[in-house]
Amino acid sequence: MKRPQVENIGASTVASASREQLVYIIDVSKAAVPEALEILTDAVLNPKFAAWDAREAAAKLEEDIKSLADNPQSLLLEVGNPVACAVAKCCCCRLLLQSGGACSAARCAPGI
């Protein structure tokens, strides 16, 4: 979201993310709703990620994947999560294969 535009209409914004959802919130007065919707739409349809931010997120994800190997209970929860196995070559399936197991989830791509 473009900070000057948000500030010009007296809005405040919040964004948060998890594996299952991405939430953008913009809080404005009733009079500024059309401008707020335009800003929010632009943020959703044309996201801009800073290179440093993407590198930090990738490093965190790699650490999370490595920690799964040390925690079988967490690995089991991840394999049972439809979102975790929705993408081919998901981290859980790779870890299972590396340890000699196999992902039997129908939602996983064959040959992982």
N, C-alpha and C positions, 0 to 999 in steps of 0.2 A: 504494500500500500504506500502511496506517495504521501510522505509525512506533511509537506506543506498543504496539500489538498485537504487532508484530514483536519489539520489545525485550522485552516481557513473556514471550515464549516462548523467549527466548535465540537468536533467529534472526538471520541476516544476509541481506540481499537485494542483488541486482544486476539491472539492467535494461539492455538494449542494443537498438539498432534499426539496421536498414539498409533499403534499398529492398525487399529480398526477404524479410526476416524481422524479427520482434519477439521478443525473448527475455526471459523473466522467470525468475529463479533465486532460490530461497529455500533456505537451508542451515540445517537444524535437527537436533536429536537425534531419535532414533527415537521417543522418547516424545511429541514435539511434532508429529509428522507430521499428525495429524488437524486440529489448529489451523492448521498451516502451509498445508495444502490449502485450508482455508476462506478464509484470507487471500489466497492466490494466486488462487483462483477469483474472489473479489470483485474483485481487481485486474484480471483479464482480462475479466470480464463487465461490470464497472461502472467503466471507466477514468475518471479525473478529470484533466483537463488544466488547468493554470493558464493564465489569459489571457496573461500575459507570456511563458510558455513557447511557446504557440501563435504569438504574434507573432514571437518570435525564430526559430522554425522556418520560418515563412512568409517572413521576410526572407532567411534563408539559402537557401531554395529559389529565390526570385527571383534571387538572385545566381548560383546554380548554373545556372539557365536562361540568364541573360545571358552567362555565360562559355562556354556551348556554342556560341553564335554566333561566338565568336572562335577556336574550336578545331574545325575540320572533322573531325579524326580522332575526337575525343570524340563529336561529333554522330553520326558514322557508327556508333560503338559503341552509342550510345543507341538509335538507330533499329532496330538489329538485336536489341535486348534485348526479349524478349517482355513483360517487366513494364513497361518504359518505354512501350510502345505499347498496353498492355492497356486503358487508360482513354481514353475519347473526349476529344478535344482535348488530347492529351498535349503536353508542351512540345516534344518533338522534331518532331512533325508540324507544330506551329505555326511552328517555325523553318524547316522545309523549305518550307512554303507562303509564308512571308514572303520567302524568297529565290528564289521562283519555282519551287520543286520541288514534288513531290507524294509523299505516303507511299503506297506500293503494298502495304503490309502488310495482309493480309486481316483481321488482328485489330483494325485501327483502324476506328472508326465512319465510315460514309460521310459525305461532306460536310465533313470537317475541313479 
